[in-house]
Structures are given as structure tokens and as C-alpha cells.
Amino acid sequence: MEYVFGTKGAAETLRTKHSSHTALKGFHEVTTEYPDQIITDRFRIVRKIESKEDTEHNCYDWYEIDSHYRVVDKFTPKEEEIETGITDTQDALCEESEYIEARLADIEDALCEITEG
């Protein structure tokens, strides 16, 4: 089912598109996933405004809604990418730490040779 949110005058509206007409009532939650974000809409149906069909037999229903709340999550779709970046950074820091420890050991050895000589 396809959901499109909009307005009609001062009222918030919802249009649905489906293969059959809908009879929505009460509270609903609709989650739409995109490659870069997840959008969750929560709303309450106030009343059905209109119903129509097109020549391709798609059914459209319009509702007045209220208590509409939208959450946009831009983290979850990129969570794996972020975690990979954190792991790569941690690995690089470990390698750099090993290099620094080896350099410090070389410097300590060189200082010991100088003080002995």
C-alpha cells in the first residue's frame, strides 16, 4: 500500500493507494525504508474524506488525520558502514601504537649505547 501525507486547508491528510479500498480507523504506524534513511510516521485517523478509482483499477482513499508524528532515522541505514569505519580506525591505531612502541625501543637502545660509550 502507498501512503502520501499532505494537507487540505488546515487539516492534515493521508492518501492511500491500493488494489482495494481501505477502511482505516484509529492509530497507525507506517515505516518507509530508503537507502539513506528510515522514516516512521505515526498518526490517528479522524475520518475518511473521499474514495476514488482510476482507469487501471487502483483504489485511492483520502483521510483526515491528526496526532501525526514523524521520526527520521539516518543512523540505522549507515550503521554497518559506521561500525566498519570504527573497526578500521581501531586497527589503524593499534598498528600505529605498535610502530611507536618499536621506535621508542630503538631510541632507548640508542641512548643506552651512547651512555655506555
LINMO-V621749 format. One record per residue. N is the residue number from 0. SS is DSSP state (hx for helix, st for strand, lp for the rest). PHI is phi in degrees with one decimal (none if undefined). NEAR is the number of other ideal C-beta (glycine too) atoms within 10 Angstrom. Layout:
N&SS&PHI&NEAR ; N&SS&PHI&NEAR
//
This chain:
0&lp&none&12 ; 1&st&-103.1&10 ; 2&st&-120.2&15 ; 3&st&-131.4&11 ; 4&st&-94.9&14 ; 5&st&-162.4&11 ; 6&st&-138.5&8 ; 7&st&-138.8&11 ; 8&lp&66.9&6 ; 9&lp&-90.8&5 ; 10&st&-91.0&14 ; 11&st&-82.1&16 ; 12&st&-129.8&18 ; 13&st&-134.5&24 ; 14&st&-111.9&16 ; 15&st&-110.6&18 ; 16&st&-129.8&14 ; 17&st&-155.8&13 ; 18&lp&-76.3&8 ; 19&lp&-139.5&11 ; 20&lp&-69.8&13 ; 21&lp&-109.6&17 ; 22&lp&-138.5&9 ; 23&lp&-75.2&16 ; 24&lp&-147.1&12 ; 25&st&74.7&6 ; 26&st&-88.9&11 ; 27&st&-139.8&15 ; 28&st&-133.7&10 ; 29&st&-124.4&15 ; 30&st&-114.8&11 ; 31&st&-121.3&11 ; 32&st&-103.0&12 ; 33&lp&-119.1&10 ; 34&lp&-58.6&6 ; 35&lp&-109.2&8 ; 36&lp&-166.2&14 ; 37&st&-121.9&15 ; 38&st&-110.2&14 ; 39&st&-117.6&14 ; 40&st&-108.8&18 ; 41&st&-117.8&14 ; 42&st&-160.2&21 ; 43&st&-120.5&16 ; 44&st&-77.7&18 ; 45&st&-89.4&16 ; 46&st&-165.5&10 ; 47&st&-83.6&16 ; 48&st&-97.4&14 ; 49&st&-161.6&11 ; 50&st&-138.6&13 ; 51&st&-148.9&11 ; 52&st&-130.9&11 ; 53&lp&-101.6&9 ; 54&lp&-68.5&5 ; 55&lp&-93.3&5 ; 56&lp&67.2&8 ; 57&lp&-79.5&13 ; 58&st&-105.7&16 ; 59&st&-116.2&17 ; 60&st&-130.9&20 ; 61&st&-112.4&17 ; 62&st&-129.1&23 ; 63&st&-88.7&16 ; 64&st&-127.0&20 ; 65&st&-146.4&10 ; 66&st&51.8&11 ; 67&st&-81.8&13 ; 68&st&-134.5&10 ; 69&st&-117.4&11 ; 70&st&-116.3&11 ; 71&st&-112.0&10 ; 72&st&-104.6&14 ; 73&lp&-99.5&11 ; 74&lp&-84.7&9 ; 75&hx&-53.6&11 ; 76&hx&-63.2&14 ; 77&hx&-105.4&14 ; 78&hx&-56.8&10 ; 79&hx&-63.9&9 ; 80&hx&-62.4&9 ; 81&hx&-66.9&11 ; 82&hx&-63.4&10 ; 83&hx&-63.1&10 ; 84&hx&-62.6&11 ; 85&hx&-64.8&10 ; 86&hx&-62.1&10 ; 87&hx&-62.2&10 ; 88&hx&-66.2&10 ; 89&hx&-61.9&10 ; 90&hx&-61.8&10 ; 91&hx&-64.0&10 ; 92&hx&-65.3&10 ; 93&hx&-63.4&10 ; 94&hx&-62.5&10 ; 95&hx&-64.8&10 ; 96&hx&-63.6&10 ; 97&hx&-63.8&10 ; 98&hx&-63.5&10 ; 99&hx&-64.0&10 ; 100&hx&-61.7&10 ; 101&hx&-65.7&10 ; 102&hx&-63.8&10 ; 103&hx&-63.0&10 ; 104&hx&-63.7&10 ; 105&hx&-63.4&10 ; 106&hx&-66.3&10 ; 107&hx&-61.8&10 ; 108&hx&-63.0&10 ; 109&hx&-64.1&10 ; 110&hx&-64.5&10 ; 111&hx&-63.5&10 ; 112&hx&-65.2&9 ; 113&hx&-65.9&8 ; 114&hx&-70.9&7 ; 115&hx&-77.3&6 ; 116&lp&-84.0&5
//
